[in-house]
Amino acid sequence: MTPRPLVAGNWKMNGLAASLAEAKLVAEELAATPAAAEVALCPPATLIAQMAWQLKGTAVAVGGQDCRAEEKGAFTGDIAAEQIKDAGASLVIVGHSERRAGHGETSEDVAAKAQAAVRAGLRPIVCVGETLEEREAGWAVAVVSGQVEDSLPEGLAGHAFAVAYEPVWAIGSGLTPTIPQIEEIHLAIRAVLVRRFGEAGKAPPILYGGSVKPTNADEILKAAEVGGALVGGASLKAADFLPIIRSAG
């Protein structure tokens, strides 16, 4: 069972209404020449509804960048998975390292958010990754395997989801692990998925994220157990994002 590759763009806190022209360009190019990979864009919450309307019926899905575990309540500034779904999204990123580090989210928090995504009918992309200190100490496999174990709720069984490996030290730094380092972690993640979910654990794609760009995407996406990419800055421009999409599958 080989999962279909998924290439998702995370716009982070970037983009205004005018930026939707780039998303439209991606969709138009994929309509003219379809890609082997599934494609998604995750804009800021302010743009989800507009992007979902603009991309309706195209090959580009729309996702959120985070969600609250609760369905509703007095949580000023937060957004529920149900609200993201209602805005037109079909996926949501949870557990990104910028949320774990900047907002103190634990793997248990991430698991609750992933469960909320399933509850709302969204496909979660669950992020994991080690810091530079953890890698240099030789703990990368243990740290990431533990994060996968603790960040995936039992409720994911039977539902579509993806795992994204993002070495924290590579995000936005221009640095990338070697191909053997990427393969080592992706194989370890797959082992956890199969142990947790049996044969079904072979289905979820394992994405690589961390300074993915057109110049390195082809090599990375051909590595063992790399089933796509979670792309940051390079997803903001169609001219950069499309070559990465074409490298998958």
C-alpha positions as CSV (number, residue, x, y, z in Angstrom):
1,M,0.0,0.0,0.0
2,T,1.8,3.2,-1.2
3,P,0.1,6.4,0.0
4,R,-0.5,9.1,-2.5
5,P,2.0,11.9,-2.0
6,L,0.7,15.1,-0.4
7,V,2.3,18.5,-0.8
8,A,0.9,21.1,1.5
9,G,1.8,24.7,1.7
10,N,1.9,26.5,5.1
11,W,1.6,30.2,4.5
12,K,2.0,30.9,8.3
13,M,1.3,34.6,9.2
14,N,1.7,35.7,5.6
15,G,-0.8,36.7,2.9
16,L,-3.6,39.3,2.3
17,A,-6.5,39.0,-0.1
18,A,-4.2,40.0,-3.0
19,S,-2.1,36.9,-2.3
20,L,-5.0,34.6,-3.4
21,A,-3.9,35.3,-7.0
22,E,-0.9,33.0,-6.3
23,A,-3.3,30.2,-5.2
24,K,-5.3,30.7,-8.3
25,L,-2.2,30.3,-10.4
26,V,-1.3,27.0,-8.8
27,A,-4.9,25.7,-9.4
28,E,-4.8,26.8,-13.0
29,E,-1.5,25.2,-13.7
30,L,-2.6,21.9,-12.1
31,A,-5.8,22.0,-14.2
32,A,-3.8,22.3,-17.3
33,T,-1.3,19.6,-16.3
34,P,-2.5,17.5,-13.4
35,A,0.0,16.4,-10.7
36,A,0.6,13.0,-9.2
37,A,0.4,14.4,-5.7
38,E,-2.5,15.8,-3.7
39,V,-2.0,19.5,-3.1
40,A,-3.2,21.7,-0.3
41,L,-2.6,25.3,0.8
42,C,-3.0,26.4,4.4
43,P,-3.4,30.2,4.5
44,P,-4.0,32.4,7.6
45,A,-7.5,31.9,9.1
46,T,-8.5,35.3,7.6
47,L,-8.2,33.8,4.1
48,I,-9.6,30.3,4.5
49,A,-13.1,31.1,3.4
50,Q,-12.0,33.3,0.4
51,M,-9.4,30.7,-0.7
52,A,-11.9,27.8,-0.4
53,W,-14.4,29.7,-2.5
54,Q,-11.8,30.6,-5.1
55,L,-10.4,27.0,-5.3
56,K,-13.7,25.2,-5.1
57,G,-13.8,22.4,-7.7
58,T,-10.0,22.6,-8.4
59,A,-7.2,20.1,-7.5
60,V,-6.1,22.3,-4.6
61,A,-7.5,21.6,-1.1
62,V,-7.6,24.3,1.6
63,G,-6.5,23.8,5.2
64,G,-6.1,25.6,8.5
65,Q,-2.9,26.1,10.4
66,D,-4.1,25.2,13.9
67,C,-7.3,24.5,15.8
68,R,-8.6,24.5,19.3
69,A,-9.4,21.1,20.9
70,E,-12.8,22.3,22.1
71,E,-15.8,22.6,19.8
72,K,-16.8,26.0,21.1
73,G,-16.5,28.2,24.2
74,A,-15.0,31.3,25.8
75,F,-11.6,31.1,24.0
76,T,-11.0,34.5,22.6
77,G,-8.8,34.5,19.5
78,D,-8.9,30.8,19.0
79,I,-10.6,28.8,16.3
80,A,-12.4,25.5,16.5
81,A,-11.9,22.7,14.0
82,E,-15.6,23.0,13.2
83,Q,-15.2,26.6,12.3
84,I,-12.3,25.8,10.0
85,K,-14.4,23.1,8.3
86,D,-17.3,25.5,8.1
87,A,-15.1,28.0,6.3
88,G,-14.5,25.5,3.5
89,A,-11.3,23.7,4.6
90,S,-10.7,20.0,4.5
91,L,-7.4,19.7,6.4
92,V,-5.7,21.3,9.4
93,I,-2.1,21.4,10.6
94,V,-1.6,20.6,14.3
95,G,1.5,20.4,16.4
96,H,3.8,22.6,14.3
97,S,7.0,23.3,16.0
98,E,6.2,27.0,16.1
99,R,3.1,26.1,18.1
100,R,5.0,23.6,20.4
101,A,7.8,26.1,21.1
102,G,6.0,29.4,21.0
103,H,2.8,28.4,22.7
104,G,4.0,25.6,24.9
105,E,1.9,22.9,23.3
106,T,2.6,19.4,24.4
107,S,2.1,16.2,22.4
108,E,-1.0,15.5,24.5
109,D,-2.3,18.9,23.4
110,V,-1.6,18.0,19.8
111,A,-3.4,14.7,20.2
112,A,-6.4,16.5,21.5
113,K,-6.3,18.8,18.5
114,A,-5.9,15.9,16.1
115,Q,-9.0,14.3,17.7
116,A,-10.9,17.5,17.3
117,A,-10.0,17.6,13.6
118,V,-11.4,14.1,13.1
119,R,-14.5,15.1,15.0
120,A,-15.0,18.0,12.6
121,G,-14.4,16.0,9.5
122,L,-10.9,17.5,8.8
123,R,-7.8,15.6,7.9
124,P,-5.1,16.4,10.4
125,I,-1.4,16.9,9.4
126,V,0.4,16.1,12.7
127,C,3.8,17.7,12.9
128,V,6.8,16.3,14.8
129,G,10.5,17.1,14.9
130,E,13.7,17.4,17.1
131,T,15.7,20.4,18.1
132,L,19.4,20.8,17.1
133,E,20.4,20.0,20.7
134,E,18.4,16.8,20.6
135,R,19.9,15.7,17.3
136,E,23.5,16.5,18.4
137,A,22.9,14.5,21.6
138,G,21.8,11.5,19.4
139,W,18.2,11.6,20.6
140,A,16.5,12.4,17.3
141,V,14.9,9.1,16.6
142,A,13.8,8.6,20.2
143,V,12.4,12.1,20.4
144,V,10.5,12.0,17.2
145,S,9.2,8.5,17.7
146,G,7.9,9.5,21.2
147,Q,6.2,12.6,19.7
148,V,4.5,10.5,17.1
149,E,3.4,8.0,19.7
150,D,2.0,10.7,22.0
151,S,0.6,13.1,19.4
152,L,-1.7,10.5,17.6
153,P,-4.9,9.8,19.4
154,E,-6.5,6.3,19.1
155,G,-9.4,8.0,17.4
156,L,-7.3,8.4,14.2
157,A,-7.8,4.8,13.5
158,G,-9.8,4.4,10.3
159,H,-9.5,8.1,9.4
160,A,-7.2,9.9,6.9
161,F,-4.3,11.8,8.4
162,A,-0.7,12.6,7.6
163,V,2.5,13.0,9.7
164,A,4.9,15.8,8.9
165,Y,8.5,15.5,10.0
166,E,10.1,18.9,10.5
167,P,13.5,19.1,12.1
168,V,13.1,22.2,14.2
169,W,16.6,23.4,13.4
170,A,15.9,23.3,9.6
171,I,12.7,25.3,9.6
172,G,13.4,28.7,7.9
173,S,17.2,28.3,8.4
174,G,18.1,27.2,4.9
175,L,19.6,24.1,6.5
176,T,18.4,20.6,5.6
177,P,19.3,17.1,7.0
178,T,21.2,14.7,4.8
179,I,19.1,12.2,2.9
180,P,20.2,9.3,5.2
181,Q,19.1,11.4,8.2
182,I,15.7,12.1,6.7
183,E,15.2,8.4,5.7
184,E,16.2,7.3,9.2
185,I,13.5,9.4,10.8
186,H,10.8,8.7,8.2
187,L,11.4,4.9,8.6
188,A,11.2,5.3,12.4
189,I,7.9,7.2,12.0
190,R,6.5,4.5,9.7
191,A,7.4,1.8,12.3
192,V,5.4,3.7,15.0
193,L,2.4,4.0,12.6
194,V,2.4,0.3,11.8
195,R,2.8,-0.6,15.5
196,R,-0.1,1.6,16.4
197,F,-2.5,1.0,13.5
198,G,-1.4,-2.3,12.0
199,E,-1.7,-2.6,8.2
200,A,-3.5,0.7,8.1
201,G,-0.4,2.4,9.4
202,K,1.2,2.0,6.0
203,A,-1.4,4.4,4.4
204,P,-0.8,7.8,5.9
205,P,1.8,9.8,4.0
206,I,4.8,11.0,5.9
207,L,5.7,14.5,4.8
208,Y,9.1,16.2,5.1
209,G,9.2,19.9,6.0
210,G,12.1,22.2,6.8
211,S,13.5,24.6,4.1
212,V,12.0,22.6,1.2
213,K,12.6,24.5,-2.0
214,P,12.6,23.9,-5.8
215,T,16.4,23.2,-5.7
216,N,16.2,20.4,-3.1
217,A,12.7,19.0,-3.5
218,D,13.5,16.4,-6.1
219,E,16.2,14.7,-4.0
220,I,14.2,14.9,-0.8
221,L,10.9,13.6,-2.3
222,K,12.7,10.5,-3.7
223,A,14.0,9.4,-0.3
224,A,12.6,6.3,1.4
225,E,9.2,6.8,3.1
226,V,9.0,10.5,2.1
227,G,5.4,10.8,1.0
228,G,5.3,14.5,0.2
229,A,6.3,17.8,1.7
230,L,5.0,20.5,4.1
231,V,6.3,23.7,2.5
232,G,6.7,27.0,4.2
233,G,8.0,30.1,2.4
234,A,8.3,28.4,-1.0
235,S,4.5,27.9,-1.0
236,L,3.8,31.6,-1.1
237,K,4.6,31.9,-4.8
238,A,3.2,29.7,-7.5
239,A,6.6,29.8,-9.4
240,D,8.3,28.2,-6.4
241,F,5.5,25.9,-5.2
242,L,4.7,24.3,-8.5
243,P,8.2,22.7,-9.1
244,I,8.0,21.2,-5.7
245,I,4.6,19.7,-6.4
246,R,5.9,18.3,-9.7
247,S,8.8,16.6,-7.9
248,A,6.3,14.5,-5.8
249,G,5.1,11.2,-7.2
